[in-house]
């Protein structure tokens, strides 16, 4: 696993290894979106990663899609994150904030604001979401006006500035997994006829404008973006995926990194890798049969020069000392899927490290 432990640079960030902790929602924030002491412990336990990408953080009240997800749009929220970033830095780690607007994915019963979700078009997502009242269908969202789109861009800018003020080392803009930016890109969720809909260029416009605005605000060398080409998650259909991402990549500004969540489409990943001229992070899923990312898969990605760094997801949940376990060839803890979302310290900060101790 030699290559995994080489240093690398992503924009202005120097990583001590190429093992990235993937963004994973854990739903342990307070009802009003504040980061907690428990969250500080959780992230600090995993600070040996070359870089941590935080769970999705909403840039506005309307951007929230889940219960107990954290925000970065109020002064109180910004202040609450300081203990998280300070704890990670004390352990020698790096952490960037993933800004994620959920768009149409959500339900009024999930949060105190009881707000209606917003989207590029008033098309409800197929499927259901877990709520305090059991499983409920997704509801039709409100169509964003052009003025509201401009306000949404400014929400991302404010959240990015708040992230840097709170001590984050950078920001990742989430433009995948069926959330708002991805909804603007996909043909089945965007049926607008104005400058933000119709052609591929128009459907990518919102992503480009958000990314450029954030890069201008905090520095492109501290700004990254995550995409998930051909990923049907959250009822997304990309009928023109190759052309869509070809257009997007050519229009993105120079950034600290491009992060691809692969969806069993290695051929498309290779095309994007070839087209993108900057640092590249891959969350590899070459085939459905491969399952979760393993050290062997990650090392091969680096040997094949597919990426500068590799994202690990579920292994980091159960193994706070994942980097050391990989280094010494130790076995991995097994995760408890029943504690992934919400709850207390159980299944969150109580997984043992190699010394059989918890933080």
N, C-alpha and C positions, 0 to 999 in steps of 0.2 A: 504493500500500500504506500509505496514511496511517494508518488506524485501527490497524493492527498495531503501530505504534510509539507509541501513546498509553500513558500509565501507567494502572494500575488497582490496586485493592485486593482481596485475598482474605483476609477476616478481618483479622488484625493484620499481614499481609504486604503490603508495597507493591512492586509489580512495575514495572520500568522500561519494559517493553513487554508485549505480549499474546501473545507467542510462547512456548508452553510446550513443553519437551522431555518427550515421553511416556515412561512407564515401559517399559523394554525389557530383557528378560533377555539377558545377554551371557556369563554363566558363566565369569568370570575370577577368582572368589574362590578361596581355598585349600580343600583338602579338608575342613577343619574350619570353613569359613564365615567366614574372616577377609577383610576388605577389604585390598587390596594397593596398593602404590605405583603400579602400572600403572592401577588403577582411579581413583586420585586424579588422575593425569594425564588420563585419559579425561574425567572429569567437569569438571575445570578447563578443558579445552579448549572446553567447551560452555557455560561460565558466562555468556555474553552472553545466553542465553535469559532471558526474564522470570522464569521459574522452572523448575528441573529437578525432575522427579519420578523418584526412583531406580528402578532395577530392583526386582523383587519381593524382599523380605527376609523370611526365615522368622522367626516369633516364637517358635519352639520347635523341638526336634529333630524331632518328629513332623510339623511343618509343612513340612519340606523335601520338595520334589518332584523336584529336578533335581540333577545333579552340579555341583559348584563354584558353587553359589548361596550368597549371603552370608546371615548371620544377625545377630540383635540380641538374643540371649537369654543370652549369657555376657559376663562382664567383658572377656575378651580380644577378643571381637567388637566390643563397644562401643568399646574403646580403638582398635581398628584403623580404625574409621570416622572418627576424629578427623582423620586426615590428608586424608581425602576432603573433609569439610566445610570444613576449614581452607583447602584448596587452592581450593575454589569461592569461599569468602568473600574470599580474597585477590585473586580476579579480579573481585570486585564482584557475584557472583551469589548466588542463593537456591537452596536444595535441600531438598526434603522427602523423607522416607523412606516408601516404599510398603511396608506390612506385608501380606504375602501368605502365607496358610496354604494349601498345595496340596490338603489333604484327600486324596481317593482318587486323585489324579493323582500317580503316582510308582511306584517299584519298589524292592524291598529291595536289589537289586544296584547301585543308583545311588550309595549312600553307605555310609560306614564303619559307621554304626549299624545298617544292614540292617533297619530297623524296618518293621513292617507299617503301611501307610497307614490313616488313620482317616476316617470320613465319618458323615453323619447316619444312613445305612442301609448294610447290607452288600451293596451292589450295585456290581459292578465296572464301570468305564467301558469302553465299546467302543473297540477300537483298540489300538494298540501304542505303546511308547515306546522310544527309542534307549537302549541300555545298553552296558556294556563287553563284553557277550556278544552284541551284535547286537540286532535288534529283538525285543522280547518283549511278550506280551499284558499288559495291566493286570490286576492280581490283585484279588480281592475284599477290600475294606477292612474294618476292625473298626468296628462300630457304637459311637459314643460314648455312654457313659452320661450321665445328667444331672450327676453329680459331675464327670465328665471334661469336660463342656461348661463348667461353672463354672471348672474349672482352665484350660481353653482361653481363656476370657475374661480371666483373670488373666495368662495368657501374653501376650496382646495388650497389656494394660496395662503389664507390665514392659518389653516391647519398645518401646512408645511412650515410656516414661520414659527408657529407654536411648538412644533416638534423640535426644531433647532434650539429654540429658547429653553425647552425642557431638557436639553442635553442629548437628544438623539444625534447620531453621527451622520444621518442622512435620511432620505425619504424614498420609499418605493410607491409608485402610483399603480393601483390595481386596475388593470384594463382587461381582466379575464374572468373566467368562471361564472359568466352570466350575470355579473353585477352591472351597475349603471353604464360605465364606459363601454363595456362589451355589448350592452343592449343597444347602444347607439350604432355600433359597428354591424350587428347582425341583421340580415334582411327580414327575418320573421318577427323581430321586436321593434324595428324602426320602419314605419310606413309614412314618414313625414314627406312633405313635398316642398319644404323650404331649403335653406342652405345647409341644414343638418340632416337631410334625408335624400333618398333616391339613389344617386350615383355613389360609387365606392368612395370617391373623393369627399363627397358630402358626409357620408356616414362615418368617415374617419376624422372629420373636422373637429369634433368635440374632444376626442382623445389628443389630437395634436395641440389644440388650444390649451387644454389643461396642462399637458406636459410642458409646453413652452412657458406658460405662466409660472409654474412652480420652479422650473429651472432658472428663470429670470429672477425669482424672488430669493432663492436660497443658494443658487449656484448649480450649474449643470453637473459639476464634479461631485455633487452630493445627492443627485437625483437619479433614480432608476425607474424602470417600468416593468410590470409583469403582464404577460399576455399568455393566452391558452388557445392556440389555433386548433380549430376543429373539435373543440371540447363542447359536447352537448349539455353540459351541466346547467341546471336551472333553466331548462327548456330553451336552449339556444340552437338555432340552425344557421350555419354559414353556408349558403348555397354557392358562394364564390370565394371560398377561403383562400386559395392560392393568390388570386388577384388582389384580394382584400389586404393581405399582409404584405404583399409586394409593394402596394401603394403606401401602406403605413410605415414600413421600414425606411423607404426612401424619403419620407417627410419628417421623421422624428429628428429632433436636434441631437447633437452629440451629447451623450449622457454618461454617467458613471457606469451604468450597466443596463443590459437588456436581459430580463429573466423570463425564460420560457417554461411554462408548465406543459410538458409533453403529454399528448393524448393518443398514444399508440400510432403515431404518424411520423416516424423517423425521417422519411423522405422529405417531408415539409420542414422538419427541424433543420435538416442539412441545408436546405435552400435558404432559410432565414439566417442560419449561422454564416453562410457564405456571403450573404448580402450585407449583414450588419458588420460594421467596421470597428466597433468598440468592444469592451469587455462583455462577456457572455456567461450567464448563469443558466444551468439546465437542471430542471427537476425531471430526471429521465424516466420515461415510461414507454420504452420501445415497443413493447407488446403488452397486451392485457395479461398474458400468462406470467410475466415477470413479477408483477405485484409490487410491493414496497421496495424502495431504493435500498440496496445493500452496499457495503463497502466494495464488493467485487464489481458490481455494476458501475459504481462511481469511479473506481480506478480505471476501468476500461474506457469510460467517457473521456477521462483526462488523457489516457494513452492515445486515443483516437483524435485528440485535439478538437473535441466537439465543444468544449467550454473551458473557461478559466477557473470555474468553481462549480460545485455540485450541491444541490439542495437535498437534505434528508428531512423527512417528515415524521412518520409515526415512530421511528426508532428513537427520536429525540424525546418523545413523550415519556417513554418508559425508562430511558437511559440518560439521566442528567449528565453523566460523565461519558457520553458516547465517544467523544474524541479519544479519550484514554483507552476505552475498551477496544476501539479499532486498532489503536497503536500497539497494544500488547496482545491482541488476538483473544480477548476474553469473551465469554458468552454474553448474550444480551438478555435483559429483563423482558418479560412479556407484558404488553400493555393491557389494561382493562378498558375495553371500549365503552362500558357502561358509565365511566366517569370522564369521558372526553369533554362533555359540554355541561357546564354548570356544576354547582356543588361546593364542597369545601376543599381541604388539603388532600383528601383521599383521592388517589389516582392523579394527583397534581404535583405535590411537592414531597410525597412520601416514598417515592421509588428509591431503592437503595443504590448507592454507588459501590465501587469495588471494595471499599473499606467497610461495607455494610452499615453505613451511616447515612442519615438524611440531614439536610441542611437545617 
